[in-house]
Amino acid sequence: MNNSLILSSYTSPQETSISAPARITLLYIIVGGLWILLSDQIVSLFVDDIAYLSFIQTLKGWFFILWTAGLLYTLIQRDFSMIHDSKQALESSYDATLEGWVQALDLRDKETNGHTQRVTKMTLRLASEMGLNETEMEHIRRGAMLHDIGKMGVPDNILFKPDELSDEEWTVMRKHPEYAHDFLSQIAHLSSAMDIPYSHHERWDGTGYPCGLKGEKIPLAARIFSVVDVWDALRSDRPYRKAWPEKKVLNYIQAGSGSQFDPQVVDLFLKLMEDPALSTLSTDKSRDHEEKRQKSRSLPGSTVSAVNSRTDPISCRDHLN
């Protein structure tokens, strides 16, 4: 379906019908005029006393005010409901588009298939425990889904290289957050979800990229996501290494607290991993967020290692998934 056809499908209703404000105004004028003409005639037929007529006219005036207020409320509420339904339909279309992009990325990189869904779910669990509100959670959900969107600008021979990357190839690979920024900045609806795609390769100690942000200057959403992203990447098989055991992964994340990761985020993440009761609670919270999001429709760096040595036991590629 081309863009002109899509545009016409949205503009044609406005071109062929009276706008809502004009329709309400016209109805108000008609009802008001009929009420003044007919009510005066009816009252004059049954009331002769001037004092009583004045009292009746006052009651009539108040009745007209209350009745038209009720009418206006009903009409405005109906139009607001239509606007709300249209907004929710548009939100659903946006989300379907995001899911389509994620599926396209998964089709391109079968080795990381399912990674986006897992890190999105876990990031929401962690964000909920940190007290983020529903609006922030929605931005985080979208940002997590799109965290790898910039890799669409990375050539296949670099993205899927089974061996370690050369310095020149790393320069290209590390541009993918900038590609994400350039792509998403053109979409106003996703501007609030930019933090994760653009900043999830920043490091707590300021040695990350693309901006070299340090500490709390790194957006909170990116600080939360980077822990989850590395956790999932290390637990998964890759062409250049086998999946790590859970304990080894958690030890690595603990060791990166204060250098690679936000210490507060790491502490809470490890508690989620170790405390079954807290883990269950956070799962419920992330599920609550999803349920609220769906209900509203019916009416939110994985960082590169500072160690670039080819002999380091963890590959830098693990921080790019």
N, C-alpha and C positions, 0 to 999 in steps of 0.2 A: 504494500500500500504506500503510495507516494505521499510527500509532505503536503501537497496542495489538497489532496483528498482528505487527509486527516484534519487540516485546517478548516476545510469547508464543513466538515461534520460538526465542528464546534461552533462555527460562526453562523451557520444557517438558522438555528433557532432564534438568535437575537435579531436576525434580519427579517424574519417573518412573523414576529410577535411583538406586542407592546411590552415595553420594559416594566419590571415590577413596580418601581416608584410611580410611573405614569398610570399603571393599572389601578394601584391603590388610591391615588389622587382622584382619578376619574370616578371610581366607585364611591368615594367619600362625597364628591360634589353631587352625584346623582341622588344618593341616599339622603343627604342633607337637604337638597332642594325639595324632594318629594315630602320629606317630613315637615318642612316649614309650610308648604302649600296645603297638604292634606290635614295636618293636625290643627291648623288654624281654622279651617273650614268646619271640621268636626266639632271643635270646642265651641265655635260660635253658634252651632245648631242647638246645643244643650245648655249653655250657660249664658244667662242674661245679666246677672249681677256683676257690676264692674269690679268690686273688691274681690269677689270670688274668682273672677276671670283672671285677675292679676296673680292670685295664688296658683291657679291652674297653669298659667303661663310659666311661672317659676318652676313648678314641678316638671313641666314639659321640657324646659330647658335642661334641668338636671338629668332627666331621663335620657335626653338626646346625648348629653355628654358621656354618660355611663355606657349607653348602648354603642355609640360610635367608638369609644375607647376599647370596648370589648371586641368590636369588629376589626379595628386596626390591629389589636394585639393578635387576633387570630390570623389575619392576613400576613402580618410581619413574621409571626412564628412559623407559618407555613413556608414563607420564602426563605427564612433562615434555615429551616429544615432541608429545603431543596439545596441550598448552598452547602450545608454540612454534608449531605449525601454526595454532592458533586466533588467536594474536597476529599472525602474518604475514597471515592472511586479513583480520583487522581493519585492519592497516596498508594492505593493498591497497584495502580499502573506503574508508579515509580518503583515500588518494591519488586514487582514482577520483572521490571527491567534490570534491577540490581541482581536478582537471582539469575537472570539470563546471562549477565556478564560473568558471574561466578561460575556458571556452568561452562561458559566459553573458555575461561581460564583453566578449569579442570580438564576439559577436553584437550587443551593444548599441553598441559603438564599432568600426565596421568600418574606420575610418581607421588604427587602431593594431593591426589584426589581425596576429598573429604576433609582435608586440612582446614579449609575455610569454615566449614560448618562446625567443626570441633572447637576451633579457637574462638569463634563467635559465641558459642554457648558458654564456654568456660570464662570468657572475658565478662560476659553479663553476670555470671555467678559472682565473680570477684568484685565487679563494680557495685553490685547490689549490697555486698557486705561493707563497702566503703561509704555507703549512705548516699549514693548518687540518686537524683530524682528521676522520674519517668522520662522527662524530656531529654536529660543527659544520657539516660540509658538508651534511648532511641538513636541518638546521634552516635553513640558507641557501637550499637548494633550495626548501623550502616557503615561506619568507618571500618569495623572489623571485617565485614563482608568484602569491603573494597580495598583491604590493606595491600593486596598484591596487584592492583589494577595497573600500576606503573610498569609492571613487567611486560605488559603488552608492547612496550617500546624497546625491549631488550631483544636482540637477535637470537634466534634459536641456537646457533652454534655456540653462544656464550651461556645462555640459560640452561641448556641441557648438556653441557660439557661434563663428562663423567670424571674428569681429572681436576686438579686444582687450577684455578684461573691465573693467568699471567697478570702482571701489574696493569697492563693496558686493558685487559678484559675486566679487571676489577673496577677500573675507572668508569667503564661503560655500565657495569652492573650497579654501581652505586648511584647512578643517575636515576634509577627507577622511582625514588620518592619525588624527584623533581618532575618526572613525567606524570606521576599521579597528580601532583599539584597543578600542573598546566592543564591537565584533562578535566579535573574536578572543579577547578576555579571557574570554569565556564558554565557550570550548572549551579544556579543560585540555590536550588533545593538541597544540594549536597555540601554547601559551603561549611555548614556546622559539623559535618562529618569528616572534615579534612585532617583533623589532628592525628588520627592513627595512620592513614596512608602516607602522610608527609613526614611524621616525626617518630615513627616506631623504631627507627634505627639510631636514634639519639641515645647517648649513654649518660648515666647519672654523673659520671666524672667529667663530662664535657668532651670526650674523645670520639663521639659518634658523628653521624652525618645525617642530613646534608648541611645543617647549620652549626653544628658543634655546640648545641645548647647544653646547659649544665644544671643539675639539680631540679628544683621546682620550676625553673624556666621551661622545662620540657612539659608539654600539656599532660595533665593527669591521665587522660584517656590513653595516650601513647605509653605512659609509664606502666599502666596496668596491662595493656596489651602486650608489651614487649616481653614480660615475664611469661605470660601464657603462650606466646608464639614460640619462644625458645623451648619451653616445656614440651609442647606438642611435637616440635621438629625433632628433638632428641629422642623422643619415644617412638619415632617412626623410622622405618627402613628408608634408606636413600641409596642411589646407585654407588655412592662413594663410601658408604659405611652401613653397618647393621644398626638396628634400633638399640638404644641403651636401656638397661634395666631401670625401673622407676626410682629406686634408691639412688643410683648414680646420677640420674637427672636432677633429683631434688638436692643432692649434695652440690652439684654444679651451680644450681640457682642460688643456694645458700652462700657459696663462695663468691658469687658475683654481687652480693648485697653491698651497696655502698660504692661500688665501682661501675659495674654494668647496669645494675638495677636499683630502683628506689627501695631503700631498706624497709620502709613502712609497707609497701606493696608486697615485698618478699615475705615479711613476717606474717602478713595476713594470708598470703597464698599458701605458705607452709602449714598454717593452722587448718586451712581448708582441706589440705591433703592428709593431715594427721588426725583430725578430730571428726569422726563419723557424724556426730550430731550436728556440728557446724556445717559440714559438707552437705548434709541433707537439707538443712535450713536454707543454705544458699541456692541449692537446686530448686527448692520451692519458690524462692524469690525470683529467680530467673524465669521460672515457669509462670509465676504471677505476672511478670512484665509482659511476657508473650501473650498471655490470656487477656490482659488489659488492652494490649495493642489490637488484638483481633476483635475484642468487644467494641472498642472505639470505632472500628471500621463498620460494624454492623449498625450503629446508631445513625529510638538511637542511636628502642628498636629491637619487632624481633631485631635485636641490635647486633651489629657486626662486632666480632671479638677484637679486642685491642691486640691480641697476639696474632700476627700475620705470618708467623713462621710455618713453613711447610711441614715441620716435624712436630707441631703441636698436636696433642692427641684428639682435639676436637677441630673439625674442619670449619673454616670461615663460612662455608656454604650452609652450615646449619643455621646461621643467623639470617638467612635470606629466604626462608620458607615460611 
